[in-house]
Amino acid sequence: MKKIMILLLSFTLSAPSVLAAEVEIKWTEPDKYTDIHEGDNLRKNFRKQIFTNFEKHFSKLASQLPEGQILKVEVTNVDLAGTTFHGGINRIRVIKDMYPPRMKFSYQLLNADKSTGLKGEADLKDMNYMMGRSLRYRNDILAYEKGMLDKWFSETFKSLIEK
């Protein structure tokens, strides 16, 4: 009996975790985005860093969806919270309530059989982004944008989110 329990426990611990939905993101004409300009960061790496952070966050959100689904997102505009000002050789991103984060994209959720589950357009803007009380992303470069995406995701996929 003891051997069976050890065997079952080892099998449970070694079993792969349940896979979640996959994410595919397409960045459409990023040179035309409203504001994805660096502050004091290196220009060359800034856009790549922003896109990578967004992609990781979309993946994190999709991990709440059922296994086998694919969330396709086509981003058509990004306007980061704040704005950049040029002060001599430095660029500084200033966060004020008059520069809210915005993001525009289309999305499509494919079921495991590749049929379309949900699809739509999202034109997000968080006018109250500085009033939020959440400290969840307080040290994150995309703190305001991630909060805005969290709210959109939980409202849009409410019926599908696994608990």
Beta strands, then each sheet from edge to edge (+ up, - down):
strand 1: 22-27
strand 2: 70-79
strand 3: 83-87
strand 4: 90-94
strand 5: 102-110
strand 6: 116-125
sheet 1: 1+ 2+ 5- 6+
sheet 2: 3+ 4-
end
